[in-house]
Amino acid sequence: LGCAEVARRLGDLQPEPLCRYMHAGASLGLLRDAGEEPPQPVAGNGPPDGDDITSRRFGLEVAGHLLRKNLPGSLHDYVLMMVENAPEALRSAGVETWAEGGIGWHRAHGAPFFEWTARRPEKHREFDSAMASLALTQAMSILGDWSPPFENATVCDIPG
């Protein structure tokens, strides 16, 4: 799709800034700029000066499909949870926690994670959905080369 069309479909956004983000997504390997060779992920890999980026067309790369909603193996919900809820905790988990101790999430949000989500049902649902989005990928990576120790072996997944 072209940048202007994507901007219109997303609710009349301004196409030029959206196109710059889409070009950045191409440099990360999430999108493919249909008007040029596949971009190399290099710092400063933006469109040439004077280029009308709003006329550019983009498509999803394989990695970009992992961010689509409602697809088996999608990481959409996990990425949203991390982007929306974790930045403050990650910053707190850094220098402050290293210097003073404690847990970054608790420092950032005033409560341990599960207490915090218990008071926010929508965040608890987001967490459940995020964990479910990881399940298929994790199971495939664990079981990909695994074979049971003997025929008719029982496998038990113990959460926690």
Secondary structure, DSSP 4 states (H G I P E B T S, - for coil): -BHHHHHHHTTS--HHHHHHHHHHHHHTTSEEETTSSPPP--TT--PPTT--GGG-BEEE-HHHHTTSTTSTT--HHHHHHHHHHSHHHHHIIIIIHHHH-S-HHHHHHSS-HHHHHHT-HHHHHHHHHHHHHHHHHHHHHHHTT---SSTT--------
